[in-house]
Amino acid sequence: MKQAWLIIAHNEFDVLQRLIDLLDDEESDFFVHIDKKVKKLPALDVKKGRLHLLDNRVDVRWGTVSQIETELLLLDTARQEGPYGHYHLLSGTHLPLKPVEELKRFYDGHQNQEVVRLWTPDEGEADFKLRRFHFPLRHYKYGSRFRRLICQKTWQVVIKFQKVLGIRHLKAETFHKSDNWMSLSEAGCQYLVEHRDAILAKYRWSFCGDEYFAASELMAHPDRFRIFDCPQLLHVEFEWDTPRTFPLSAWPVLQQTGCWWARKFSA
C-alpha cells in the first residue's frame, strides 16, 4: 500500500535529499515542510514517487506549539491525497536503517496500528511541561543574544511565579510521552486532523508538547486506536538533553543497531 512520508526540515538539505533517495519508489509520496524562516528553498529530486512541497509554511520555534501546528498541517495535507498505509512523521535529518522494501513490509504488518516509541512515564516532567503555562518562548533560541536572554529570564520568572502560587491546568489529563517521529494509521491521522483546533488550544502553552500530544490524544481512546510500542523504531543518542549529531559516514555502522530509523545526521 502507498506510504506518505511527512518530513519537517529547516537545514541539512543534502541529508534530506539522501532520505528521499533511500525511500523513493512508486508507492512513496513525500510531503515536505520547509521552515518559513528559510528564504531559499532546496531543489529536491524525486524519480519514482511524488513530491509535495508545502506552500503554506509555519515559522517553527523549538519548544512551542508551532511544532504541533506543523505536524498537523502535514497530516492534513497528506490526508487529502490519501488514503495511505501509514502517515510517517520524520525530520529532515532522519535516515532509514533498512531498505524501503523491508520498511514497507514492517509497516504492512502493523496495518491499522499507530507505530510509536513510547518513553518511560515521568509525571514530574509531564507536570512541568504540560500543566504549567510556558511563555514567552518565541525567542527562547532565536534572535540576538540579548533577546534570547530576556526571553529565557522572563520565562523562568513566569514559571517560578506559577510554582509559588500553585498554578496548574489540565490537572485531570493523563499524558503519554513518545518520540514525535511516529507512523499513524488512517484512523489516527483522521482523528488528530479533525480535532486540530482543540489540540492546538490544549497544548498552546506547553513546553515541547510535540513529544506528548499524539500519543496522549490517541491513547485516551483505547477502544478506537491500537498503539504498537516499538522500542527499536528509532536510534537516537542524547548528549544531555540534545540529540547527538552523526556524520553520514556513521550510517553503515548504525544499520547494525537493529533499529528501523536513526537521527540526526549531518552532511
C-alpha positions as CSV (number, residue, x, y, z in Angstrom):
1,M,0.0,0.0,0.0
2,K,1.2,3.6,-0.6
3,Q,3.1,5.3,2.1
4,A,3.1,9.0,3.0
5,W,6.4,10.3,4.2
6,L,5.8,13.6,6.1
7,I,9.1,15.5,6.5
8,I,9.9,18.5,8.6
9,A,13.1,20.2,7.6
10,H,15.0,23.5,8.1
11,N,18.6,22.7,7.2
12,E,20.9,19.9,6.2
13,F,19.2,19.6,2.8
14,D,21.8,17.2,1.5
15,V,20.7,14.8,4.2
16,L,17.1,15.5,3.3
17,Q,17.8,14.5,-0.4
18,R,19.6,11.4,0.8
19,L,16.5,10.5,2.9
20,I,14.2,10.9,-0.1
21,D,16.6,8.9,-2.3
22,L,16.5,6.0,0.1
23,L,12.7,5.9,0.3
24,D,11.9,6.8,-3.3
25,D,9.7,4.2,-5.1
26,E,6.4,4.0,-6.9
27,E,4.4,3.7,-3.7
28,S,6.0,6.7,-1.9
29,D,4.5,10.1,-1.7
30,F,6.6,12.8,0.0
31,F,5.2,15.8,1.8
32,V,7.9,18.2,2.8
33,H,7.6,21.2,5.1
34,I,10.5,23.7,5.0
35,D,10.6,26.1,7.9
36,K,9.2,29.5,7.0
37,K,12.4,31.1,8.2
38,V,14.3,29.5,5.2
39,K,14.4,32.0,2.4
40,K,15.9,29.8,-0.4
41,L,14.1,26.5,-0.8
42,P,16.1,23.5,-1.8
43,A,15.8,21.8,-5.2
44,L,14.7,18.3,-4.2
45,D,14.6,15.5,-6.7
46,V,12.1,12.5,-6.7
47,K,12.4,10.0,-9.5
48,K,9.7,7.4,-8.8
49,G,7.3,8.7,-6.2
50,R,5.5,12.1,-5.9
51,L,6.8,15.2,-4.1
52,H,4.6,17.8,-2.4
53,L,6.5,20.8,-1.2
54,L,4.1,22.7,1.1
55,D,3.4,26.3,0.1
56,N,1.8,27.1,3.5
57,R,4.8,27.1,5.8
58,V,5.0,27.6,9.5
59,D,7.6,29.6,11.4
60,V,8.7,26.7,13.6
61,R,10.0,27.7,17.0
62,W,11.6,25.0,19.2
63,G,9.5,24.1,22.3
64,T,6.4,25.9,21.2
65,V,3.0,24.8,19.8
66,S,4.3,25.7,16.3
67,Q,5.9,22.2,16.2
68,I,2.5,20.6,16.7
69,E,0.9,23.0,14.2
70,T,3.4,21.9,11.6
71,E,2.8,18.2,12.2
72,L,-1.0,18.6,11.9
73,L,-0.5,20.7,8.8
74,L,1.4,17.9,7.2
75,L,-1.1,15.2,8.3
76,D,-4.0,17.3,6.9
77,T,-2.2,17.9,3.6
78,A,-1.3,14.2,3.1
79,R,-4.8,13.0,4.2
80,Q,-6.3,15.0,1.3
81,E,-4.2,12.9,-1.1
82,G,-4.7,9.6,0.7
83,P,-5.6,7.1,1.9
84,Y,-2.2,5.7,2.8
85,G,-1.0,2.6,4.7
86,H,0.7,4.9,7.2
87,Y,1.5,8.6,7.6
88,H,5.1,8.7,8.7
89,L,6.3,11.8,10.6
90,L,10.0,12.3,10.0
91,S,12.6,15.0,10.4
92,G,14.8,16.1,7.5
93,T,17.8,14.6,9.4
94,H,16.3,11.1,9.6
95,L,17.7,8.2,7.6
96,P,16.2,4.7,7.4
97,L,18.4,1.9,8.5
98,K,16.6,-0.7,6.4
99,P,15.8,-0.9,2.7
100,V,12.5,0.7,1.8
101,E,11.0,-2.7,0.8
102,E,11.7,-4.1,4.2
103,L,10.3,-0.9,5.9
104,K,7.1,-1.3,3.9
105,R,6.8,-4.9,4.9
106,F,7.2,-3.9,8.5
107,Y,4.5,-1.3,8.4
108,D,2.2,-3.5,6.4
109,G,2.4,-6.0,9.3
110,H,1.0,-3.3,11.5
111,Q,-1.9,-2.1,9.5
112,N,-4.4,0.0,11.4
113,Q,-1.9,0.4,14.3
114,E,-0.2,3.5,15.5
115,V,3.6,2.7,15.4
116,V,5.4,4.7,18.1
117,R,8.3,4.5,20.5
118,L,6.9,5.3,24.0
119,W,9.1,6.8,26.8
120,T,9.1,5.7,30.4
121,P,6.4,7.8,32.2
122,D,7.8,10.7,34.2
123,E,5.0,12.5,35.9
124,G,7.3,15.3,37.2
125,E,8.4,16.1,33.6
126,A,4.8,16.0,32.3
127,D,3.6,18.2,35.1
128,F,6.3,20.8,34.3
129,K,6.0,20.7,30.5
130,L,2.2,20.4,30.2
131,R,0.5,21.7,33.3
132,R,2.4,25.0,33.6
133,F,1.9,28.0,31.3
134,H,5.1,28.4,29.3
135,F,5.6,31.9,27.9
136,P,7.3,33.7,26.3
137,L,9.1,31.1,24.3
138,R,9.2,32.5,20.8
139,H,12.7,33.9,21.1
140,Y,14.0,31.2,23.6
141,K,16.5,30.0,21.0
142,Y,16.2,32.6,18.3
143,G,17.3,36.2,17.6
144,S,20.0,38.3,19.2
145,R,21.8,37.1,22.3
146,F,20.1,40.0,24.3
147,R,16.6,39.0,23.0
148,R,17.2,35.3,23.9
149,L,18.4,36.3,27.4
150,I,15.4,38.4,28.0
151,C,13.1,35.7,26.8
152,Q,14.7,33.0,28.9
153,K,14.8,35.1,32.1
154,T,11.2,36.1,31.7
155,W,10.1,32.5,31.1
156,Q,12.0,31.5,34.3
157,V,10.2,34.2,36.3
158,V,6.8,33.2,35.0
159,I,7.4,29.5,35.9
160,K,8.6,30.5,39.4
161,F,5.6,32.6,39.9
162,Q,3.3,29.7,39.0
163,K,5.1,27.3,41.3
164,V,4.9,29.7,44.2
165,L,1.1,30.2,43.7
166,G,0.4,26.6,42.8
167,I,-0.9,27.5,39.3
168,R,-1.6,24.5,37.1
169,H,-4.1,23.5,34.4
170,L,-5.0,20.2,32.6
171,K,-5.0,18.6,36.1
172,A,-7.4,15.8,35.1
173,E,-5.5,14.8,32.0
174,T,-3.2,11.8,31.6
175,F,-0.3,12.3,29.4
176,H,2.0,9.8,27.5
177,K,5.3,10.7,26.0
178,S,6.7,9.4,22.8
179,D,9.1,10.4,20.0
180,N,7.1,12.9,17.9
181,W,8.5,10.8,15.0
182,M,5.9,8.1,14.5
183,S,3.8,6.4,11.9
184,L,0.0,6.9,12.1
185,S,-2.8,4.8,10.6
186,E,-5.6,6.4,8.5
187,A,-7.8,6.5,11.6
188,G,-5.2,8.0,13.8
189,C,-4.3,10.7,11.2
190,Q,-8.0,11.5,10.7
191,Y,-8.7,11.8,14.4
192,L,-5.8,14.2,15.0
193,V,-6.7,16.4,12.0
194,E,-10.4,16.5,12.8
195,H,-9.5,17.7,16.4
196,R,-6.8,20.1,15.3
197,D,-8.3,23.2,16.8
198,A,-8.9,21.6,20.2
199,I,-5.4,20.1,20.2
200,L,-3.8,23.4,19.4
201,A,-5.8,25.2,22.1
202,K,-5.0,22.5,24.7
203,Y,-1.2,22.4,24.1
204,R,-0.8,26.1,23.3
205,W,1.1,26.9,26.4
206,S,3.0,23.6,26.7
207,F,6.8,23.2,26.5
208,C,7.8,20.6,23.9
209,G,4.2,19.5,23.7
210,D,5.0,17.8,20.4
211,E,6.5,14.9,22.5
212,Y,3.1,14.3,24.1
213,F,0.1,15.4,22.0
214,A,-0.3,12.5,19.5
215,A,0.3,9.6,21.9
216,S,-1.7,11.2,24.7
217,E,-4.7,12.0,22.5
218,L,-4.8,8.6,20.8
219,M,-4.1,6.6,23.9
220,A,-7.1,8.3,25.6
221,H,-9.3,6.2,23.3
222,P,-8.0,2.5,23.7
223,D,-11.3,1.3,22.2
224,R,-10.6,3.1,18.9
225,F,-6.8,3.0,18.4
226,R,-4.2,0.3,18.7
227,I,-0.8,1.5,19.8
228,F,2.2,-0.5,18.9
229,D,5.1,0.5,21.1
230,C,8.3,-0.3,19.2
231,P,11.5,0.3,21.2
232,Q,13.6,-0.4,18.0
233,L,11.7,2.2,16.0
234,L,14.4,4.9,16.3
235,H,18.0,5.1,17.2
236,V,19.0,8.4,18.8
237,E,21.7,9.2,21.2
238,F,21.4,12.1,23.7
239,E,24.2,14.3,25.0
240,W,22.5,15.8,28.0
241,D,19.1,16.7,26.5
242,T,20.3,17.3,22.9
243,P,20.3,14.5,20.3
244,R,23.8,13.6,19.1
245,T,24.6,14.5,15.5
246,F,26.0,11.7,13.4
247,P,28.1,12.2,10.2
248,L,26.7,10.4,7.1
249,S,29.7,8.1,7.4
250,A,28.1,6.6,10.5
251,W,25.1,5.4,8.6
252,P,26.5,1.9,7.7
253,V,27.5,1.3,11.3
254,L,24.2,2.3,12.7
255,Q,22.5,-0.2,10.4
256,Q,23.9,-2.8,12.7
257,T,21.8,-1.5,15.7
258,G,18.7,-3.4,14.6
259,C,16.6,-0.2,14.6
260,W,14.4,1.0,11.7
261,W,15.5,4.6,11.7
262,A,18.2,6.9,13.1
263,R,18.6,10.6,13.6
264,K,20.1,13.1,13.5
265,F,22.5,13.1,10.6
266,S,24.6,16.0,9.2
267,A,26.5,16.2,5.9
